[in-house]
Amino acid sequence: MEELKADLKLIDAELPKGTCEIELVDSDLFHWEVALAGPIGSPYKGGTFRFQIWYPIDYPKKPPRLKCLTPVYHCNIDAKGTVCLDLTDDLLRLKPSDDTEELSSTRISALCLVQALLSLFAAPVPEDGLVAEASKLYICDRQEYNRRAHEWTMKHAF
């Protein structure tokens, strides 16, 4: 619990204002709703993307679960809200379901998780994509990928 309290303060101190807002769901320190601003210079610019993060009671021994709540055209976020993040050297799939496999015994700090999400919007990783069609489009026709991502942002993230 102390780790999460410290992480909340660290996120507030380290990230530029307006980049990330965190609310505790029902005042529960283990259940966060996070709103991330789409990065400038990306097709997600101007959008607000909402995520829920659930921290298990035995955090940091077990990793958090994550779900994207905002529909988004992104090669690393699927229609169910599953997010594919590349943290450290291992590909971590943080799933919204209760059957999340243990990712690592190493602590994934909340700041690291939020920074990884922001980075994912600035620079999608099609090689580790969850959405094959979007991954292929990102590689083969970046302009069309950006157009679709911007269109979805305008439709769903405002």
Beta strands, then each sheet from edge to edge (+ up, - down):
strand 1: 20-24
strand 2: 31-37
strand 3: 48-54
strand 4: 65-68
strand 5: 83-87
strand 6: 90-94
sheet 1: 1+ 2- 3+ 4-
sheet 2: 5+ 6-
end
